[in-house]
């Protein structure tokens, strides 16, 4: 019997309606003297719920392990994210969606990403369409993903640019949610659908499939005024 394909999500949680899709969840809260772990709380931001919904639209049978790292202010830390990644790797997830980004490189986050990749886990992290890069998207072997307004729901683009490797559809997302965050989730959904159909595919084969089947190649060329 083949193992179940599990998708890890590091975010703000999930909605009540999505509970049946979640195999296991854990909350990681920052304390003055370290980190606390506990049961998931209701999604305080709606962001994690939007991420799960974007993945599920492209892979309706997806099953999730959810690591909750954001508080009600939308704030998190490298310690929380790194610990969440380590926990998700221990749950035997195949892919981790990181629709988030920190401005500063932190060694413990870099090490957690490297350890996950060494275990064969594919990491997809959001990268802003403009401006300075963020972490963990800027780490080697992490797929940098943003949003692409050219893409319809079944499409994605291979940007191969200084900003991002790939981009995907941001249509139909909730007001106030970041294009890069939901573009990342959309691409994770496409990858999940592929892995459900091809469970033995390596990370290299997944990336080659993304390149071969991209609807657009290169960044959008915006004309001047």
C-alpha positions in Angstrom: 0.0 0.0 0.0 1.5 3.3 -1.1 1.9 6.1 1.5 -0.6 8.9 1.5 0.6 12.1 -0.2 0.6 14.8 2.5 1.0 18.5 1.8 2.5 20.7 4.5 1.3 24.3 5.0 3.0 26.9 7.2 0.5 29.7 7.7 -2.3 31.0 9.9 -4.4 27.8 10.2 -7.5 26.7 8.3 -11.2 27.2 8.3 -13.8 25.0 10.0 -15.0 23.8 6.7 -11.5 22.6 5.8 -11.1 20.5 8.9 -11.9 17.2 7.1 -9.0 17.8 4.7 -6.4 18.3 7.6 -4.7 15.1 8.8 -2.9 16.8 11.7 -2.2 20.3 12.8 0.1 22.1 15.3 0.4 25.7 16.6 3.8 27.2 17.3 3.6 30.3 19.4 6.5 32.6 20.4 7.1 33.2 24.1 9.6 35.5 25.8 11.8 32.6 26.6 11.3 30.3 23.6 8.5 28.5 21.8 5.2 26.9 22.8 3.4 24.2 20.9 -0.2 23.4 21.1 -3.5 22.6 19.3 -4.6 24.7 16.3 -6.7 27.7 17.0 -9.3 29.1 14.6 -7.6 30.9 11.7 -7.2 34.5 12.9 -6.3 36.0 9.6 -8.1 33.9 6.9 -4.8 33.7 5.0 -4.1 30.1 5.7 -7.7 29.2 4.8 -7.2 31.0 1.4 -4.0 29.1 0.8 -5.6 25.7 1.5 -8.5 26.7 -0.7 -6.2 27.7 -3.6 -4.4 24.4 -3.4 -7.6 22.4 -3.1 -9.1 24.0 -6.2 -6.4 22.4 -8.2 -6.1 19.2 -6.2 -9.5 18.5 -4.6 -8.3 15.3 -2.9 -5.3 16.9 -1.3 -4.7 16.1 2.4 -2.9 18.6 4.6 -0.6 18.9 7.6 -1.0 22.4 8.9 1.5 24.3 11.0 0.1 27.5 12.5 2.7 30.2 13.0 0.9 33.6 12.7 -0.7 35.5 15.5 -3.7 37.8 15.2 -1.4 40.6 14.1 -0.1 38.6 11.2 3.4 38.4 12.8 5.7 35.4 12.9 9.4 34.6 13.4 12.2 32.6 11.9 12.1 30.3 15.0 8.4 29.5 14.5 8.8 28.9 10.8 11.9 26.7 11.2 10.3 24.7 13.9 7.2 24.3 11.8 9.2 23.0 8.9 11.0 20.5 11.1 7.7 19.3 12.4 6.2 18.9 8.9 9.2 17.0 7.7 8.6 14.6 10.7 5.1 14.1 9.4 6.4 12.8 6.1 5.0 15.6 4.0 6.0 15.6 0.3 5.6 19.4 -0.3 5.6 22.4 2.0 3.9 25.6 1.0 5.4 28.7 2.5 3.2 31.7 1.5 5.2 34.0 3.7 8.6 35.8 3.7 11.0 37.3 6.1 13.2 40.2 5.2 16.3 38.9 7.0 18.3 35.7 6.6 18.3 33.6 9.8 20.7 30.6 10.1 18.1 28.4 11.9 15.6 28.9 9.0 18.2 28.3 6.4 19.2 25.1 8.2 15.6 23.9 8.5 15.0 24.4 4.7 18.3 22.6 3.8 17.3 19.7 6.1 13.9 19.4 4.5 15.3 19.5 0.9 17.9 16.8 2.0 14.9 14.6 2.9 13.4 15.1 -0.5 10.7 17.6 0.5 9.9 20.2 -2.1 9.6 23.7 -0.7 7.5 26.4 -2.5 7.8 29.9 -1.0 6.3 33.2 -2.1 8.6 35.9 -3.5 7.5 39.5 -4.1 7.0 40.5 -7.7 9.1 43.6 -7.1 11.7 44.8 -4.6 14.1 42.9 -2.4 13.9 39.2 -2.1 12.7 37.5 1.1 13.4 34.3 3.0 12.9 31.3 2.7 12.3 31.9 -1.0 15.9 33.2 -1.5 17.5 30.0 -0.2 19.0 27.5 -2.7 16.7 24.7 -3.9 13.6 26.5 -2.6 11.1 27.3 -5.5 10.5 31.1 -5.6 6.9 31.7 -6.6 4.9 34.8 -7.2 1.6 35.8 -8.8 1.0 36.3 -12.5 -2.1 38.3 -13.7 -1.7 36.7 -17.1 -2.5 33.3 -15.8 -6.0 31.8 -15.7 -6.8 29.2 -13.0 -5.3 26.2 -14.8 -2.2 28.0 -15.9 1.2 29.0 -14.6 4.3 30.7 -15.9 8.0 29.9 -15.9 9.5 33.3 -15.1 13.2 32.3 -14.6 13.8 35.9 -13.4 15.7 37.7 -10.7 12.4 37.8 -8.7 10.9 34.3 -9.0 11.2 30.9 -10.7 7.5 30.4 -11.3 4.2 32.3 -11.0 0.6 31.3 -11.1 -3.0 32.6 -11.1 -4.2 35.0 -8.5 -7.8 35.4 -9.7 -10.6 34.7 -7.4 -8.6 35.3 -4.2 -9.9 37.0 -1.1 -9.6 40.8 -0.9 -6.4 41.9 0.9 -4.6 38.6 0.3 -1.2 39.0 -1.3 -0.8 38.0 -5.0 2.6 36.3 -4.3 1.1 34.3 -1.4 -1.8 33.0 -3.4 0.2 32.6 -6.6 2.5 30.3 -4.5 -0.5 28.3 -3.2 -1.9 28.0 -6.7 1.4 26.5 -8.0 1.6 24.2 -5.0 -1.9 23.0 -6.0 -0.7 22.2 -9.6 2.3 20.4 -8.1 0.0 18.4 -5.7 -2.2 17.3 -8.6 0.9 16.2 -10.5 2.2 14.3 -7.5 -1.1 12.6 -6.9 -1.0 11.3 -10.5 2.8 10.6 -10.4 3.7 9.7 -6.8 7.2 8.5 -7.7 8.2 11.7 -9.4 11.4 13.3 -8.1 11.7 17.0 -7.3 13.8 17.4 -10.5 11.0 15.7 -12.5 8.4 18.0 -10.9 10.4 21.1 -11.9 11.0 19.9 -15.4 7.2 19.2 -15.8 6.5 22.8 -14.5 8.9 24.2 -17.1 7.6 22.0 -20.0 4.0 22.8 -19.3 4.2 26.5 -18.4 1.7 28.6 -20.3 3.9 31.7 -20.3 7.7 31.8 -20.4 9.5 34.9 -19.0 8.1 37.8 -17.0 5.3 39.9 -18.2 6.5 42.7 -20.4 4.8 45.9 -19.4 4.6 48.7 -22.0 5.4 52.2 -21.0 2.8 55.0 -20.6 
